């Protein structure tokens, strides 16, 4: 089937119109200067960084997400990392040296500052916000990569908008460094290595994203008069890039394998260990030890059923994984803290559901109460007007009622007005009152009852 050339032209035109980055591109020299300025960490920049570290550490310490976000917004950590990506994209070895120097200095200052804070803070407990920064996942890699690309595109456009603060929050460079400081202060090497691992992965992939952005937007590369020196510079840049990237690629590959392993393990548990009279109340999937540990409550699952489940593990690429199932209420086997956590989680979920139902009911009742108050106000405001227009009216009552059809059971809401007169009004006068009340109450559905 032959493609119409006009369709190809139309598609190209559409892509150029909506996806061309050069339309809003800032002058290249201004973008480069902006990134270069962010590389330097002296004076005010360094003090801002130190204050941001104290803020983030405090936020992690008291488990305050708002404080952590505030620290990430004022932190200038992105500068050196984007500087590395820019230097690789432009073959600028001098910028690379400055960027890497600033990167190591800022990293050191952040960890030392956080360590000092956590050594003297009275709150020594590791809270959830802090624990969340001790192990990276594949999603952190994607966030760093996409965030870095968004950052370099934003920096290269005239309208910067609020992209850079958003990237700073999404990529979360500051909290892992503070968590690494906590690991040193508390003597917990696992926390330190896990947090630093997350920070390193984020840093590398933001640099990679910046490099990709610089190449895609065709930034002018640095030219050398001496070709021999240019060749040497390129070799140094490639060497440093490989030395930086190789560990990150290896670690990222390990993260990907771990993510797939955990996904397969959870799928296996959900599909093969779903018994009618027994329930999995806690699960631990350990990729390093290749072990799945389950806590089950209810009727004991026969060993024959568990043997069948173990035999099915090879179908989930879990053939070398050890399955441990803890059953019964033996305190030596059951992790009571895990059960307590599950019970509390269910309690909070049920409480939230009940609160939502109660809020809905309260809103409904408040609406009904407002309607009653509105009719009280209407009745009060109608009296002086009606007394002036229709002197024979003795009393007024206005309300909203539900009218139900006996045959079809169809319901409809109508306004009902009950009027008492000193003397019986004529049909013409009743008609005038009816029209006036409909206009006054802003309704076409009015039942007028006269006495």
C-alpha positions in Angstrom: 0.0 0.0 0.0 1.5 3.3 -1.1 1.6 6.1 1.4 0.2 9.5 0.3 3.1 12.0 0.4 0.7 14.7 1.7 0.0 12.6 4.8 3.7 12.3 5.5 4.1 16.1 5.1 1.1 16.7 7.4 2.5 14.4 10.1 5.9 16.1 9.9 4.3 19.5 10.1 2.3 18.4 13.2 5.4 17.0 14.9 7.5 20.1 14.1 4.7 22.4 15.4 4.1 20.7 18.7 7.3 18.9 19.6 10.1 21.2 18.3 12.1 22.4 21.3 13.9 25.1 19.3 10.7 27.3 19.1 10.9 28.4 22.8 14.7 27.8 23.1 16.6 30.4 25.2 19.9 31.6 23.8 22.3 28.7 24.2 25.0 30.9 25.9 22.4 31.9 28.6 21.4 28.3 29.3 25.1 27.3 29.6 25.8 30.2 31.9 22.8 29.4 34.1 24.1 25.8 34.6 27.7 27.0 35.1 26.6 29.4 37.9 24.7 26.6 39.6 27.9 24.5 39.7 29.8 26.8 42.0 29.3 26.3 45.7 30.8 29.2 47.6 29.5 31.8 50.0 25.7 32.1 49.9 25.1 28.9 47.9 27.0 26.8 50.5 25.1 28.4 53.4 21.8 27.8 51.7 22.8 24.2 51.2 23.7 23.8 54.9 20.4 25.3 56.1 18.5 23.1 53.6 20.2 20.0 55.1 19.3 21.0 58.6 15.7 21.6 57.5 15.5 18.2 55.7 17.1 16.4 58.6 14.5 18.0 61.0 11.7 17.0 58.6 12.9 13.4 58.5 13.3 13.5 62.3 9.8 14.7 63.1 8.3 12.8 60.1 7.0 16.1 58.4 6.6 15.8 54.6 6.0 19.5 54.3 9.3 20.4 55.9 11.2 17.9 53.7 9.6 19.4 50.6 10.5 22.9 51.7 14.1 21.8 52.1 14.2 20.2 48.7 12.8 23.4 47.1 15.6 25.6 48.5 18.4 23.1 48.1 20.8 24.0 45.2 22.1 20.4 44.8 21.0 20.0 41.2 23.6 22.5 39.9 26.8 20.3 39.9 24.9 17.2 38.8 23.5 18.9 35.7 26.9 20.5 35.2 28.4 17.0 34.8 25.8 16.1 32.1 26.4 19.4 30.3 30.2 19.0 30.3 29.9 15.5 28.8 27.5 16.7 26.1 29.7 19.6 25.2 33.2 17.9 25.6 34.1 20.5 28.2 36.6 18.8 30.5 37.2 21.9 32.6 33.5 22.2 33.4 33.5 18.5 34.2 36.3 18.9 36.7 34.6 21.8 38.4 31.3 20.0 38.5 32.7 16.8 40.0 34.7 18.8 42.5 31.6 20.7 43.6 29.6 17.5 43.6 32.0 15.8 46.0 32.2 18.9 48.2 28.5 19.4 48.5 27.9 15.7 49.1 30.5 15.8 51.9 29.0 18.9 53.5 25.5 17.5 53.3 26.5 14.2 55.0 28.6 15.9 57.7 25.9 18.5 58.5 23.2 15.7 58.7 25.5 13.6 60.9 26.1 16.5 63.3 22.3 17.1 63.5 21.4 13.5 64.2 24.2 13.2 66.8 22.6 15.9 68.9 18.9 15.5 68.2 16.9 14.1 71.1 14.7 12.1 68.8 16.7 9.0 67.8 13.9 6.9 66.4 13.9 6.2 62.6 10.5 7.4 61.3 8.7 6.3 58.1 9.9 9.3 56.1 13.5 8.4 56.9 13.1 4.7 56.3 11.6 5.3 52.9 15.0 6.7 51.8 17.1 3.6 52.6 16.6 1.5 49.5 16.1 2.6 45.8 13.7 1.0 43.4 13.4 1.0 39.6 10.9 3.8 39.9 13.6 6.0 41.4 15.7 5.5 38.3 12.8 6.5 36.0 12.0 9.5 38.2 15.6 10.7 38.1 15.9 10.2 34.3 12.6 11.9 33.5 13.1 14.6 36.1 16.6 15.4 34.7 15.2 15.6 31.2 12.4 17.9 32.3 15.0 20.1 34.1 17.4 20.5 31.2 14.5 21.3 28.8 13.1 23.9 31.3 16.5 25.5 31.7 16.9 25.8 27.9 13.6 27.6 27.4 12.7 31.3 27.8 9.8 30.5 30.1 11.3 28.5 33.0 8.0 28.2 34.9 8.0 26.1 38.0 9.7 23.0 36.5 13.0 23.2 38.3 11.4 23.3 41.8 9.2 20.4 40.7 12.3 18.4 39.5 14.0 19.1 42.8 11.0 17.6 44.7 10.5 14.6 42.4 14.2 13.5 42.3 14.6 14.0 46.0 18.4 14.4 46.3 18.5 16.0 49.7 16.6 13.4 51.9 18.8 10.4 51.0 21.9 12.4 52.0 20.3 13.3 55.3 19.4 9.6 55.8 23.1 8.7 55.1 24.0 11.2 57.9 21.5 9.4 60.2 23.2 6.1 59.3 26.6 7.4 60.4 25.2 9.1 63.6 23.4 5.9 64.6 26.1 3.5 63.5 23.8 1.8 61.1 25.8 0.9 58.0 22.8 -0.5 56.2 21.0 2.8 56.3 24.1 4.7 55.2 24.8 2.5 52.2 21.1 2.2 51.2 20.6 6.0 51.3 23.9 6.8 49.6 23.0 4.2 46.9 19.7 6.0 46.2 21.5 9.4 46.1 24.2 8.1 43.7 21.6 6.5 41.4 19.6 9.7 41.3 22.7 11.8 40.6 24.0 9.7 37.7 20.6 9.5 35.9 20.0 13.2 36.2 23.4 13.7 34.6 22.6 11.2 31.9 19.3 13.0 31.2 21.1 16.3 31.0 23.6 14.8 28.6 20.7 13.4 26.4 18.9 16.8 26.5 22.1 18.7 25.5 22.7 16.3 22.5 19.0 16.3 21.4 18.9 20.1 21.4 22.2 20.3 19.5 24.2 22.4 21.9 27.4 23.5 20.3 30.4 21.4 21.4 33.6 22.9 22.6 36.2 23.1 19.8 40.0 22.9 20.3 42.6 24.4 18.1 45.0 21.6 19.2 43.4 18.4 17.9 45.7 16.3 20.0 44.5 18.0 23.1 40.9 17.6 21.9 41.5 13.9 21.6 43.1 13.7 25.1 40.1 15.6 26.6 37.6 13.3 24.9 39.5 10.2 26.3 39.4 11.7 29.8 35.7 12.5 29.6 34.9 9.0 28.3 37.0 7.5 31.0 35.4 9.5 33.8 31.9 8.9 32.4 32.5 5.1 32.2 33.9 5.1 35.8 30.9 7.0 37.0 28.3 5.1 34.9 29.5 1.5 35.3 28.6 1.1 39.0 25.3 2.9 38.4 24.4 0.6 35.5 25.4 -2.5 37.5 23.4 -1.3 40.5 20.4 -0.4 38.3 20.5 -3.8 36.7 20.4 -5.3 40.2 17.4 -3.1 41.1 15.5 -4.3 37.9 16.2 -7.9 38.8 15.0 -7.3 42.4 11.8 -5.6 41.2 10.9 -8.4 38.8 11.7 -11.0 41.6 9.4 -9.2 44.1 6.6 -8.9 41.4 6.9 -12.6 40.6 6.9 -13.5 44.3 3.8 -11.5 45.1 2.0 -13.0 42.0 2.9 -16.5 43.2 1.6 -15.8 46.8 -1.7 -14.3 45.4 -2.3 -17.1 43.0 -1.0 -20.3 44.7 -1.4 -19.5 48.4 -5.0 -18.3 48.3 -6.8 -20.8 50.6 -10.5 -20.6 51.7 -10.0 -21.0 55.5 -6.5 -19.5 55.9 -5.2 -16.1 55.2 -1.8 -14.6 54.6 -1.5 -11.8 57.2 2.2 -10.9 56.6 4.7 -11.5 53.8 8.4 -10.9 53.5 10.1 -11.2 50.2 13.9 -11.3 50.4 15.7 -11.0 47.1 19.2 -11.3 48.5 18.5 -14.5 50.5 16.1 -15.8 47.8 13.5 -16.4 50.5 9.7 -15.9 50.8 8.5 -15.9 54.4 4.7 -15.9 55.1 2.6 -15.7 58.3 -0.8 -17.4 57.9 -3.8 -17.4 60.3 -6.8 -19.6 60.2 -7.0 -23.4 59.6 -3.6 -25.0 59.1 -2.8 -25.6 55.5 -1.9 -29.3 54.9 1.8 -29.9 54.1 0.7 -31.6 50.8 -0.9 -28.3 49.6 2.2 -26.4 50.5 4.3 -29.0 48.6 2.2 -28.5 45.5 2.6 -24.7 45.9 6.4 -25.1 46.2 6.5 -27.3 43.1 4.7 -24.5 41.2 7.4 -21.9 42.1 9.5 -22.8 39.1 6.6 -21.6 36.9 7.2 -18.1 38.4 11.0 -18.2 38.0 11.3 -18.8 41.7 12.8 -22.3 41.5 15.8 -21.4 43.7 13.7 -19.6 46.3 13.0 -21.0 49.8 9.4 -20.8 50.9 8.8 -20.6 54.7 5.2 -20.7 55.9 4.5 -20.0 59.6 1.1 -21.2 60.9 -0.7 -21.5 64.2 -0.3 -19.2 67.2 3.1 -20.4 68.5 4.8 -17.2 69.7 8.2 -18.6 68.8 7.2 -18.7 65.1 4.8 -15.9 64.6 6.1 -12.4 64.3 3.7 -10.7 66.6 4.9 -7.2 65.6 3.9 -8.0 62.0 0.4 -9.2 63.0 0.0 -6.1 65.2 1.0 -3.9 62.2 -1.6 -5.7 60.0 -4.3 -5.3 62.6 -3.5 -1.6 63.0 -3.5 -1.2 59.2 -7.0 -2.8 59.0 -8.2 -0.7 61.9 -7.1 2.5 60.3 -8.6 1.5 56.9 -11.9 0.7 58.6 -11.7 3.8 60.7 -11.1 5.9 57.6 -14.1 4.2 55.8 -16.3 4.9 58.8 -15.2 8.5 59.0 -15.9 9.0 55.3 -19.4 7.5 55.8 -20.0 9.7 58.8 -18.7 12.8 56.9 -21.1 12.0 54.1 -24.0 11.6 56.5 -23.1 14.8 58.3 -23.0 16.7 55.0 -26.4 15.3 54.1 -27.9 16.4 57.5 -26.3 19.8 57.3 -27.8 20.2 53.8 -31.2 19.3 55.2 -30.8 21.7 58.1 -29.8 24.5 55.8 -32.9 23.9 53.8 -35.1 24.1 56.9 -33.3 27.4 57.9 -33.8 28.8 54.5 -37.6 28.2 54.8 -37.7 29.7 58.2 -36.0 32.8 56.8 -38.3 32.8 53.8 -41.4 32.6 56.0 -40.1 35.6 58.1 -39.2 37.7 55.0 -42.5 36.9 53.2 -44.7 38.2 56.0 -44.1 42.0 55.6 -44.3 41.8 51.8 -47.4 39.7 51.8 -49.1 42.0 54.4 -48.5 44.9 52.2 -49.7 43.2 49.0 -52.5 41.0 50.4 -53.9 42.5 53.6 -56.4 39.6 54.1 -53.6 37.0 54.6 -53.6 36.0 58.3 -50.7 33.4 58.4 -48.1 31.9 56.0 -46.3 28.6 56.0 -43.9 27.5 53.2 -42.1 24.2 53.0 -40.6 21.7 50.6 -42.2 18.3 50.4 -41.8 15.0 48.4 -44.8 14.1 46.3 -45.2 10.4 45.5 -47.4 9.0 42.7 -49.6 6.2 44.0 -49.6 4.3 40.6 -46.0 4.7 39.4 -44.3 5.4 42.8 -42.5 8.2 41.0 -41.3 10.9 43.4 -41.1 14.7 42.8 -40.1 17.6 45.1 -42.6 20.4 45.3 -42.9 23.7 47.3 -46.1 23.8 49.4 -47.5 27.1 50.7 -50.3 27.2 53.3 -52.2 30.5 53.6 -54.9 31.4 56.1 -57.2 34.4 55.3 -59.4 36.7 57.4 -62.0 36.3 54.7 -62.1 33.9 51.8 -60.3 35.3 48.7 -61.7 35.3 45.2 -60.2 32.9 42.5 -58.6 35.9 40.8 -56.8 37.0 44.0 -55.7 33.4 44.6 -54.2 33.4 41.1 -52.3 36.6 41.8 -50.9 35.1 45.1 -49.9 31.9 43.3 -48.0 33.8 40.6 -46.4 36.1 43.1 -45.2 33.2 45.3 -43.8 31.3 42.3 -41.8 34.3 41.4 -40.8 35.0 45.0 -39.7 31.4 45.7 -38.2 31.0 42.2 -40.0 27.8 41.4 -42.6 26.5 38.9 -43.7 23.7 41.1 -45.9 25.2 43.9 -48.9 23.7 45.7 -51.0 26.6 47.1 -53.4 25.6 49.9 -55.8 28.3 51.2 -58.0 28.2 54.3 
